[in-house]
Amino acid sequence: MKKLMFMDGSVLLSENPNYGPIQMKREDIVINGKVIGVLKGMGH
């Protein structure tokens, strides 16, 4: 899962603090969907 942040004509993708941000061009990004909720504590 990534978070989009628009900066200086490019897009910075980051969410996990263990990994650094990834700088990409807007035309190279494809969004397949979005998270609308998270279920936790389902016994897994």
Contacts in CASP RR format, 6 or more apart in sequence:
PFRMAT RR
TARGET T0000
AUTHOR 0000-0000-0000
METHOD contacts of the structure
MODEL  1
MKKLMFMDGSVLLSENPNYGPIQMKREDIVINGKVIGVLKGMGH
1 15 0 8 1.000
1 35 0 8 1.000
2 13 0 8 1.000
2 14 0 8 1.000
2 15 0 8 1.000
2 22 0 8 1.000
3 13 0 8 1.000
3 14 0 8 1.000
3 15 0 8 1.000
4 11 0 8 1.000
4 12 0 8 1.000
4 13 0 8 1.000
4 29 0 8 1.000
4 31 0 8 1.000
5 11 0 8 1.000
5 12 0 8 1.000
5 13 0 8 1.000
5 14 0 8 1.000
6 12 0 8 1.000
6 26 0 8 1.000
9 25 0 8 1.000
9 26 0 8 1.000
10 23 0 8 1.000
10 24 0 8 1.000
10 25 0 8 1.000
10 26 0 8 1.000
11 23 0 8 1.000
11 24 0 8 1.000
11 25 0 8 1.000
11 26 0 8 1.000
11 29 0 8 1.000
12 21 0 8 1.000
12 22 0 8 1.000
12 23 0 8 1.000
12 24 0 8 1.000
13 21 0 8 1.000
13 22 0 8 1.000
13 24 0 8 1.000
13 29 0 8 1.000
14 20 0 8 1.000
14 21 0 8 1.000
14 22 0 8 1.000
END
